[in-house]
Amino acid sequence: MELVLSKPEDIKKLEGWTIKSGVVEVQGADPVLVLSMSHPAAEFPIKLEIKPTVSIGRNGNIIVCNQMLRLHIEDIK
């Protein structure tokens, strides 16, 4: 499952989760924060990867570049 934080209210989806461990990995040239998290109502704990990225687009003849954080979530079985 992949979640993109495009609105401030998207972060509320992570409320109630407990961080069990965290590590910073380097994938290519980018650092990635990897968190192992659990929730009392969840069947499995999850691994949450927080990856920095950019969004590049055009507005007329102007190139627009925005920084973003991308969350990648997967179950730990």
N, C-alpha and C positions, 0 to 999 in steps of 0.2 A: 504494500500500500504506500502511495506517495502523497504527501501533503505539501502544498505550497502556501506559504504565509503571504497572502495577498491583501488580507484585511486584518486589522488589529484583533478582531473578535475570534479569529481562527486559533489563536493561542489558548483559548479557553478549552479546547478539545483535549488538552494535556493536563487539566486540573485533576487532582486526586491521584496522579501517578507518583510513585516513590522511586527515586534514583538509587539503584543498588551499587553501581560502579560507573566510572567514567575514564576515558582515555582519549588522547589526541593522537590521531594517525596522520601520516602524510600520504595522500593518494595523488600521484603525479606531482604537480607543483603546489597543490592546495592542501592546507591542513583541514582535517575533518574531526569534529568532536563526536565521539561515539559513547552513548549512554545506554546502560542496561537498566530497564525500568520495569516495575510491577505495579499492579492495581488489584485490590481485593476482589473486584467484580470480574476481572479478566481471567480467561481460561489459561492463557500462557503469558509469561513475561515478554517484553518486547525489547528489540535493539533499535535505538533511535540514532540515526546519523544526521548531523547538522552540517551541511555542506555550503560553503560560500559559492555564489555564482553571479552572473550578470545577465541582464536582459538588454538586448540591443535592438533598437528600432529606428524608424525615421518619422520625422514630423516636417513635411515639406522637404526642404533641402538641408535640414538639420538632423544630424545623427544623435539619438538620445541613448544614453547608457545608464542603466539603473542597477545598483547593487541589490542583491537578494540573498536570502537564506532559504535553502531547500531542505525539507525534512524527508528522510527516507525511513520508513518504519517497517520492520518485519518481525514476525513471531519467533521466539526462541523456544524450540521444542526439545 
